[in-house]
Amino acid sequence: MDSQLFNLTGKVALVTGGSTGLGQGMALGLAAAGADIALVDHVTSIETQVMIEKLGRRAITMEADLMKMESIPMVVEKTIATFGRIDILVNNAGIIRRTPAIEFSEKDWDDVMTLNAKTVFFLSQAVAKDMMTRGYGKIINIASLLAFQGGIIVPSYSASKGAVAQITKALANEWASKGITINAIAPGYMATNNTKAIREDEQREKSILSRIPAGRWGLPSDLQGVAVFLASPASDYVNGHVLVVDGGWLAR
């Protein structure tokens, strides 16, 4: 097998929501494979940047409110100004609001749909314009098991992740001929800040773990190999796919 299939040396990745959790895990995986990383988050934290630089890669950290579409040009322009281009985009930033559907507010609906779906589309659009100048690029969207299932008390999150799956397929249809692959990762139940409340609910956690064949919560490191695969030449003929990483949840 060609040892260069998973080599990202010389590539530049833009990762949103990269300061903690899944975003941090994927950013570190891409950096370990050789990529330089531009990190974007709504808070200022250089923890991930420091970890990447210790791997011998270059990194920058940008603070931006990605719920505001006017932040997108700044993020793209600063990344290109620093590194010269964007080869890989990881649309990881997202939020979740937990309220029974009968009580769900319009604001919570709009906030979640904006960041989780609208921003994914328009950031992909902005980055794809740079990728098309070279006829090559990798876009990785973060979906969820709830792209396939309805979930409980998270109606806007479920809707937004269903939208991510369909955005992924729609863009693949249009941009595959331009040399760009657009795929999504659908994580299962992962040990992150978003699931803290569930993991602290003893009864709910027990119920979830009983259904995961792997018998444990997923970790940010569980997405590293998947992200590298979808960002590398190894996946050049994989397009419009939603890759589930769930310890076997959907198979049960």
N, C-alpha and C positions, 0 to 999 in steps of 0.2 A: 504494500500500500504506500502511496505517495506521502511522505512525512510532512509535506507542505499543505496537505488538505485542511488542516486545522490551525495553520500558522497565520496569525494576524499581524505580524511584524510590519510596521510602516502604515498600518491602518489607523484611522481616527474614528472614535465612537462618541456619539452624544447620548448621554444617559440621563433621563429625567427621573426625579425622585431618587437620586443616587446617594443621599446622605446616610440612609439606614436601610435595614431590612432587605427585601428582595433586590431593590435597585443597587444597593451596596454590594450584595453578593454577586450580581451579574457583572457589575463594573470591575470588580476584582478578578473575576474569571476572564473577562476580555483582556484586561491588562496583563494577566499572567500568560495569555496566549500571544502577547506582543503589541497590543493596541495602546495608543495614547487616548486619554479619556477627557472629555468635557462633561462636567457634572452640573446639573441644574436642580435646584430645590427652592422651596418657599422660605427656607430658613438658612442662615449662614452657618455652615459647619464644614470644616476642612478635614474632618477625621478620615473620610474616604480618600480624599486627595493625598493625604500623608501616607496612607497605606499603599496607594498606587505608586507613589514616588519611591517608596521603599522597594518596590518590585523592579525599579529601574526604568519606569515609564514616565512620560510627561503627563501632567494633569492640571486642569483649571477648575475652579468652582464658581458658579454664577448663581446669584440669588435672583429669582424671578417669580412673579405670580402668574402661573400658566393658565389661570382661569381668565386672564385678560389677554385677548388675542393680540393686542398691540405689543405684548412682551415677546412674541415669537420672532419677529425680525431681529430684535436685539440679540437673542440667544443664538440664532443662526449666524448672524454677521460676526459676533464676537468669536464664535468657534472657528469660523473660516479665517478670520483675521489672525488668530493665534496659531492654527495648525495648517491652514491652507486649503482645507476641504473637509467634507464629512463623508465617510465611507459607510458608517453604521449608525443607525438611529434605534435606540431602545426607548419606546414609549411606555414607561413604567409608572409615572406619577398618577396617583389616583386617590380618591376618598370614598368613604362609605358612611351612610347614615342609617341607623337602625331604629325604625319606628313601625308599628303595625300599619298596614296599608290604609286602613280606615281613618287613620289619624295623620297620614303623611302630608307634610306641608309642600306648597308650591316651591318655596325657597330651597328646601332640601332636595327636591326633585331637580330643580334647575342647576344647583351647585354641582351635584354629582354628574349629571348628564354633560355639563359644560366641560369639566376637567377630564372625565373618563372617556368621553366620546368626541365632543367637538374639538378639543385641543389635540387629540390624537390625529384627527383628520387634517387639521390645518398646519400642525407642525410637520406631519408627513409631507404635505404638499410643498411647504417651504423648503424642506431638506431635499426632496426629490428634484427640485429645480437645479440644485447644485449637482446631485448625482447624475442627472441626465446629461450634463456637460461632458462627463467622462464615460457615459454608457455603462455605469456599474454602481450598485449600491445594495445595502441590506437594511431592511426595516423590520424590526421585531416589536410587535405590539404585545402588551400583557392583557390577556383576557382573564378567564376564571372558569371554574367548574360551572358557575352560574351563567355561562354562555349556553349551557346545555340543560340546566335545571333552574327551577324558579326560586329556590331559597326560601327563607323565612324572615319576615320583617325587614327585608332589604329590597323593596320593589324597584327603586331607581338604580341601585347597584346592579341588579339582575338585568334590567333593561339596558344599562350602559355597557355591560360586558357582552350582551348579545349583539349590541351595535358594534363593538370592537371586532368581534368575529366577522361580521358582515362587511365592515370597512376593509378589513384585511383581504377578504375575497374580492371585493369590488376593485381595490387598488391593484391587486395582482392581475386581474383581467386587463387593466389598462396599461400597466407599467412593465409587465414581464418582457414585452418586446423592446423596452428601453434598457434592458440589462439590470433591472431592479427586482429583487425578490422581496416579497412582503409576506411574512408569516406571523403567527401569534403563538405565545405560550399560555396555556391555561393551567395555572397552578391549582393544586388541591388545597387542603387545609394546612396552612403554613404558620409556623410560630413567628409572627410579626406583631407590630403594634396594632394592626387592624383586627387581630383575633384575640387580643389580650382579654377582653371582656368575656369571650366565650371560654377561653382556657381557664378563667377564674371561676366559671360556673361549673362546679364539680359534676353535676348531673349531665349537663350538656356536653362537657368534655368526654365523659365516659361513653356517652352515646355515640359521639363522633369517632372516637378511637376504636370502638367495637366494630365499626363498619370499614375501617381502613385496613386492607389486607396486610400492609406493611407494619401495622401496629404502632405507628408513631406519627407525630406531626412532621410535616416537611420543614426543611431548613433553607435559608437563603443559598447555602452552598449546593443544594440539590438542583438549582437552576443554572449553575455555572457551566457545566458541560453542554447543556441544551442551548444556552445562549451562544457559546462558542461555535457549536455546530451550525446554528442558523445564521451566524455572522461570517462564517468561513466559506471557502470554495467547496467544502464538502457538501454544502446544501444548494449548490448553484441551480439544480433542477427541481428544487422543492419550492413551490410557490402557492400562496393562498391556503396554506395548511394551518390548522389549529392543533398544536401538539400538547397533549395533556400530560401533566406531571403531577400525579395525585396519589402515588403509593398504591394504586389499584382501585381507588374509590369507585370510579365509573364502571369498572368491570364486575363489581360485586352485585 
